[in-house]
Amino acid sequence: MPLGLTLLIAATILVFFGVGQRLLDRMRLSDKAAVLFMIAIFIGSLIPDIPLGRDIFINIGGAIVPLILVIYLFAKAGTGIEKLRAGIAAVLSGLGVYLAGRYMPSEPETIMIDPNYVYGIIAGIIAYLFGRSRRSSFIAGVLGVILADLAQGIENILRGIPSRIRLGGAGAVDAVVIAGFLAVMLAEVVGELRERIQGGTAKKSMAYQKGEFMKRSRNENTYSGGDNEDEQNS
């Protein structure tokens, strides 16, 4: 079984048994929603690509479901800065994958690792470096892979290269899943390490409720809306 789908199954089982609750809370995603999205990606990846027009196809599990999840998380982003950072990170992540596709050997059998795994790793690392927060990193990693597919398709059209545009298809679901998981895990692990080194989060004077950091009011029993960004590692 491809690595991306293996990770998806493992993550679904872990979330089902309550592992990763804190991480999901910071991403403003419930256990049930996370499981449903992962199951939808898995099942959707097994369904043939959907034709959108002449030589343009899209895969449910590799593009449609991930895009719905990205849009949902983007809408939940706490600040305009976080949304801007997620957008910039997604573009840079997509650029990294696009350039990797240009300069990697055209024959997959000439390299020791599946190119889709390489694309996922590149997208995930760039997404974390520029996304910073867990939510922004995940958005950028997933969206970056899809943008790279789109960019390659547009280039083929402009250059008159006869090839199909497959958004999220042809194994790209592995790259999407790996990019999303790697980006958010880097943000989580590095964030935890920085918290330990600093002796706690920079927002330790604030209360964390319902996925948001809330500023304490003078009355300690009440809270006012504050910085709801999920990043503790920036």
C-alpha positions as a Markdown table, in Angstrom:
| # | Residue | x | y | z |
|---|---|---|---|---|
| 1 | Met | 0.0 | 0.0 | 0.0 |
| 2 | Pro | 1.3 | 3.5 | -0.8 |
| 3 | Leu | 2.9 | 5.4 | 2.1 |
| 4 | Gly | 0.3 | 8.2 | 2.0 |
| 5 | Leu | -2.6 | 5.9 | 2.4 |
| 6 | Thr | -0.8 | 3.9 | 5.1 |
| 7 | Leu | -0.2 | 7.2 | 7.1 |
| 8 | Leu | -3.9 | 8.0 | 6.6 |
| 9 | Ile | -5.1 | 4.7 | 8.0 |
| 10 | Ala | -2.7 | 4.9 | 10.9 |
| 11 | Ala | -3.7 | 8.5 | 11.7 |
| 12 | Thr | -7.4 | 7.6 | 11.5 |
| 13 | Ile | -7.0 | 4.8 | 14.0 |
| 14 | Leu | -5.0 | 7.0 | 16.4 |
| 15 | Val | -7.5 | 9.8 | 16.3 |
| 16 | Phe | -10.4 | 7.3 | 16.7 |
| 17 | Phe | -8.7 | 6.2 | 20.0 |
| 18 | Gly | -8.3 | 9.8 | 21.2 |
| 19 | Val | -4.6 | 10.3 | 20.3 |
| 20 | Gly | -3.8 | 13.8 | 19.1 |
| 21 | Gln | -6.7 | 15.6 | 20.7 |
| 22 | Arg | -4.6 | 18.6 | 21.7 |
| 23 | Leu | -3.2 | 19.0 | 18.2 |
| 24 | Leu | -6.7 | 18.8 | 16.7 |
| 25 | Asp | -8.0 | 21.3 | 19.2 |
| 26 | Arg | -5.3 | 23.8 | 18.2 |
| 27 | Met | -6.3 | 23.3 | 14.5 |
| 28 | Arg | -10.0 | 23.9 | 15.4 |
| 29 | Leu | -10.9 | 20.4 | 14.2 |
| 30 | Ser | -12.9 | 17.9 | 16.1 |
| 31 | Asp | -12.1 | 14.2 | 16.4 |
| 32 | Lys | -15.2 | 13.3 | 14.3 |
| 33 | Ala | -14.5 | 15.8 | 11.6 |
| 34 | Ala | -10.9 | 14.7 | 11.4 |
| 35 | Val | -11.9 | 11.0 | 11.0 |
| 36 | Leu | -14.5 | 11.8 | 8.5 |
| 37 | Phe | -12.1 | 13.8 | 6.4 |
| 38 | Met | -9.4 | 11.1 | 6.5 |
| 39 | Ile | -12.0 | 8.4 | 5.5 |
| 40 | Ala | -13.2 | 10.6 | 2.7 |
| 41 | Ile | -9.7 | 11.1 | 1.4 |
| 42 | Phe | -9.0 | 7.4 | 1.5 |
| 43 | Ile | -12.3 | 6.4 | -0.2 |
| 44 | Gly | -12.1 | 9.3 | -2.7 |
| 45 | Ser | -8.6 | 8.3 | -3.7 |
| 46 | Leu | -10.0 | 4.9 | -4.9 |
| 47 | Ile | -12.6 | 6.6 | -7.2 |
| 48 | Pro | -11.5 | 7.3 | -10.8 |
| 49 | Asp | -10.7 | 10.9 | -11.6 |
| 50 | Ile | -13.6 | 13.1 | -12.5 |
| 51 | Pro | -13.3 | 14.9 | -15.9 |
| 52 | Leu | -13.8 | 18.6 | -15.7 |
| 53 | Gly | -13.2 | 19.4 | -19.4 |
| 54 | Arg | -10.9 | 18.6 | -22.2 |
| 55 | Asp | -7.9 | 16.8 | -20.7 |
| 56 | Ile | -8.6 | 18.2 | -17.2 |
| 57 | Phe | -9.3 | 15.7 | -14.4 |
| 58 | Ile | -9.6 | 16.0 | -10.7 |
| 59 | Asn | -9.5 | 13.3 | -8.0 |
| 60 | Ile | -11.9 | 13.3 | -5.1 |
| 61 | Gly | -9.4 | 12.0 | -2.4 |
| 62 | Gly | -6.3 | 13.8 | -3.8 |
| 63 | Ala | -7.8 | 17.2 | -4.4 |
| 64 | Ile | -11.5 | 17.8 | -3.8 |
| 65 | Val | -11.7 | 16.6 | -0.1 |
| 66 | Pro | -8.3 | 18.2 | 0.8 |
| 67 | Leu | -9.4 | 21.5 | -0.7 |
| 68 | Ile | -12.6 | 21.4 | 1.3 |
| 69 | Leu | -10.5 | 20.8 | 4.5 |
| 70 | Val | -8.1 | 23.6 | 3.6 |
| 71 | Ile | -10.9 | 26.0 | 3.0 |
| 72 | Tyr | -12.5 | 25.1 | 6.3 |
| 73 | Leu | -9.2 | 25.5 | 8.2 |
| 74 | Phe | -8.5 | 28.8 | 6.4 |
| 75 | Ala | -11.9 | 30.2 | 7.5 |
| 76 | Lys | -11.0 | 29.2 | 11.1 |
| 77 | Ala | -7.7 | 31.0 | 11.0 |
| 78 | Gly | -7.5 | 33.4 | 13.9 |
| 79 | Thr | -6.0 | 36.5 | 12.3 |
| 80 | Gly | -5.4 | 38.1 | 8.9 |
| 81 | Ile | -1.7 | 37.6 | 9.4 |
| 82 | Glu | -2.1 | 33.9 | 9.9 |
| 83 | Lys | -4.2 | 33.7 | 6.7 |
| 84 | Leu | -1.6 | 35.8 | 4.8 |
| 85 | Arg | 1.2 | 33.6 | 6.0 |
| 86 | Ala | -0.7 | 30.4 | 5.1 |
| 87 | Gly | -1.2 | 31.8 | 1.5 |
| 88 | Ile | 2.4 | 32.8 | 1.1 |
| 89 | Ala | 3.6 | 29.5 | 2.5 |
| 90 | Ala | 1.3 | 27.6 | 0.1 |
| 91 | Val | 2.7 | 29.4 | -2.9 |
| 92 | Leu | 6.3 | 28.8 | -1.9 |
| 93 | Ser | 5.5 | 25.2 | -1.1 |
| 94 | Gly | 3.9 | 24.8 | -4.5 |
| 95 | Leu | 6.9 | 26.5 | -6.2 |
| 96 | Gly | 9.3 | 24.1 | -4.4 |
| 97 | Val | 7.3 | 21.0 | -5.6 |
| 98 | Tyr | 7.1 | 22.5 | -9.2 |
| 99 | Leu | 10.8 | 23.1 | -9.3 |
| 100 | Ala | 11.5 | 19.6 | -7.9 |
| 101 | Gly | 9.4 | 18.1 | -10.7 |
| 102 | Arg | 11.3 | 20.1 | -13.3 |
| 103 | Tyr | 14.8 | 19.0 | -12.1 |
| 104 | Met | 14.2 | 15.4 | -10.8 |
| 105 | Pro | 14.9 | 12.6 | -13.3 |
| 106 | Ser | 12.0 | 12.0 | -15.7 |
| 107 | Glu | 12.2 | 8.3 | -15.2 |
| 108 | Pro | 11.0 | 7.4 | -11.7 |
| 109 | Glu | 12.8 | 4.0 | -11.8 |
| 110 | Thr | 16.2 | 5.9 | -11.9 |
| 111 | Ile | 15.7 | 7.2 | -8.3 |
| 112 | Met | 15.5 | 5.2 | -5.1 |
| 113 | Ile | 12.3 | 6.8 | -3.8 |
| 114 | Asp | 8.9 | 7.5 | -5.2 |
| 115 | Pro | 8.8 | 11.0 | -6.6 |
| 116 | Asn | 5.5 | 11.7 | -4.9 |
| 117 | Tyr | 7.1 | 11.0 | -1.6 |
| 118 | Val | 9.8 | 13.5 | -2.4 |
| 119 | Tyr | 7.2 | 16.1 | -3.4 |
| 120 | Gly | 5.3 | 15.6 | -0.2 |
| 121 | Ile | 8.5 | 15.9 | 1.9 |
| 122 | Ile | 9.5 | 19.1 | 0.1 |
| 123 | Ala | 6.1 | 20.6 | 0.4 |
| 124 | Gly | 5.8 | 19.7 | 4.1 |
| 125 | Ile | 9.1 | 21.2 | 5.1 |
| 126 | Ile | 8.6 | 24.5 | 3.1 |
| 127 | Ala | 5.1 | 24.7 | 4.5 |
| 128 | Tyr | 6.3 | 24.5 | 8.1 |
| 129 | Leu | 9.2 | 26.9 | 7.6 |
| 130 | Phe | 6.9 | 29.6 | 6.2 |
| 131 | Gly | 3.6 | 28.7 | 7.8 |
| 132 | Arg | 4.9 | 28.4 | 11.3 |
| 133 | Ser | 1.6 | 27.6 | 13.0 |
| 134 | Arg | 0.1 | 24.1 | 13.0 |
| 135 | Arg | -2.9 | 25.3 | 11.0 |
| 136 | Ser | -1.0 | 27.4 | 8.5 |
| 137 | Ser | 1.6 | 24.7 | 7.9 |
| 138 | Phe | -1.1 | 22.1 | 7.2 |
| 139 | Ile | -2.9 | 24.4 | 4.8 |
| 140 | Ala | 0.3 | 25.3 | 3.0 |
| 141 | Gly | 1.5 | 21.8 | 2.7 |
| 142 | Val | -1.7 | 20.4 | 1.2 |
| 143 | Leu | -2.4 | 23.4 | -1.0 |
| 144 | Gly | 1.2 | 23.6 | -2.2 |
| 145 | Val | 1.0 | 20.1 | -3.8 |
| 146 | Ile | -2.3 | 20.9 | -5.6 |
| 147 | Leu | -1.0 | 24.3 | -6.8 |
| 148 | Ala | 2.1 | 22.5 | -8.2 |
| 149 | Asp | -0.1 | 20.1 | -10.2 |
| 150 | Leu | -2.1 | 23.0 | -11.5 |
| 151 | Ala | 1.0 | 25.0 | -12.5 |
| 152 | Gln | 2.4 | 22.0 | -14.3 |
| 153 | Gly | -0.8 | 21.6 | -16.2 |
| 154 | Ile | -1.0 | 25.2 | -17.2 |
| 155 | Glu | 2.6 | 25.1 | -18.4 |
| 156 | Asn | 1.8 | 22.0 | -20.6 |
| 157 | Ile | -1.1 | 23.9 | -22.1 |
| 158 | Leu | 1.0 | 27.0 | -22.9 |
| 159 | Arg | 3.8 | 25.0 | -24.4 |
| 160 | Gly | 1.4 | 22.8 | -26.4 |
| 161 | Ile | 2.5 | 19.6 | -24.7 |
| 162 | Pro | -0.2 | 17.0 | -25.2 |
| 163 | Ser | -0.8 | 15.7 | -21.7 |
| 164 | Arg | -3.7 | 15.5 | -19.2 |
| 165 | Ile | -4.0 | 17.7 | -16.2 |
| 166 | Arg | -4.7 | 15.5 | -13.2 |
| 167 | Leu | -5.3 | 17.5 | -10.0 |
| 168 | Gly | -4.7 | 15.1 | -7.1 |
| 169 | Gly | -4.6 | 12.1 | -9.3 |
| 170 | Ala | -2.0 | 9.7 | -10.5 |
| 171 | Gly | -0.6 | 9.1 | -7.1 |
| 172 | Ala | -0.6 | 12.7 | -6.0 |
| 173 | Val | -2.7 | 11.8 | -3.0 |
| 174 | Asp | 0.4 | 10.4 | -1.4 |
| 175 | Ala | 2.2 | 13.8 | -1.8 |
| 176 | Val | -0.9 | 15.6 | -0.4 |
| 177 | Val | -1.1 | 13.4 | 2.6 |
| 178 | Ile | 2.6 | 13.3 | 3.3 |
| 179 | Ala | 2.9 | 17.1 | 2.9 |
| 180 | Gly | 0.0 | 17.8 | 5.3 |
| 181 | Phe | 1.1 | 15.3 | 8.0 |
| 182 | Leu | 4.8 | 16.3 | 7.8 |
| 183 | Ala | 4.0 | 20.1 | 8.0 |
| 184 | Val | 1.7 | 19.8 | 11.0 |
| 185 | Met | 4.0 | 17.3 | 12.8 |
| 186 | Leu | 7.0 | 19.6 | 12.4 |
| 187 | Ala | 5.0 | 22.5 | 13.7 |
| 188 | Glu | 3.8 | 20.4 | 16.7 |
| 189 | Val | 7.2 | 18.9 | 17.6 |
| 190 | Val | 9.2 | 22.1 | 17.1 |
| 191 | Gly | 6.6 | 24.1 | 18.9 |
| 192 | Glu | 6.6 | 21.7 | 21.9 |
| 193 | Leu | 10.4 | 21.8 | 22.1 |
| 194 | Arg | 10.5 | 25.6 | 22.0 |
| 195 | Glu | 7.8 | 25.7 | 24.7 |
| 196 | Arg | 10.0 | 23.5 | 26.9 |
| 197 | Ile | 13.1 | 25.5 | 26.3 |
| 198 | Gln | 11.2 | 28.8 | 27.1 |
| 199 | Gly | 9.6 | 27.3 | 30.1 |
| 200 | Gly | 6.1 | 27.5 | 28.7 |
| 201 | Thr | 4.2 | 29.2 | 25.9 |
| 202 | Ala | 4.5 | 32.9 | 25.2 |
| 203 | Lys | 0.7 | 32.9 | 25.7 |
| 204 | Lys | 0.8 | 31.3 | 29.2 |
| 205 | Ser | -0.9 | 34.4 | 30.7 |
| 206 | Met | -3.8 | 33.7 | 28.5 |
| 207 | Ala | -6.6 | 31.1 | 28.7 |
| 208 | Tyr | -7.1 | 28.5 | 26.0 |
| 209 | Gln | -10.8 | 27.9 | 25.4 |
| 210 | Lys | -12.6 | 26.3 | 22.4 |
| 211 | Gly | -9.5 | 26.5 | 20.2 |
| 212 | Glu | -8.7 | 30.1 | 21.0 |
| 213 | Phe | -6.4 | 32.0 | 23.3 |
| 214 | Met | -8.4 | 34.4 | 25.3 |
| 215 | Lys | -7.1 | 37.4 | 27.2 |
| 216 | Arg | -7.8 | 37.3 | 30.9 |
| 217 | Ser | -9.9 | 40.2 | 32.1 |
| 218 | Arg | -9.5 | 41.8 | 35.5 |
| 219 | Asn | -12.1 | 39.4 | 36.8 |
| 220 | Glu | -10.2 | 36.1 | 36.5 |
| 221 | Asn | -13.5 | 34.2 | 35.9 |
| 222 | Thr | -14.2 | 36.0 | 32.6 |
| 223 | Tyr | -12.2 | 36.2 | 29.4 |
| 224 | Ser | -12.2 | 38.5 | 26.4 |
| 225 | Gly | -11.4 | 37.7 | 22.8 |
| 226 | Gly | -7.8 | 37.8 | 22.0 |
| 227 | Asp | -5.1 | 36.1 | 20.0 |
| 228 | Asn | -6.8 | 33.0 | 18.7 |
| 229 | Glu | -3.9 | 31.9 | 16.5 |
| 230 | Asp | -2.9 | 28.3 | 17.3 |
| 231 | Glu | 0.8 | 28.8 | 17.0 |
| 232 | Gln | 3.0 | 28.6 | 20.1 |
| 233 | Asn | 6.1 | 28.1 | 18.2 |
| 234 | Ser | 6.6 | 31.5 | 16.6 |
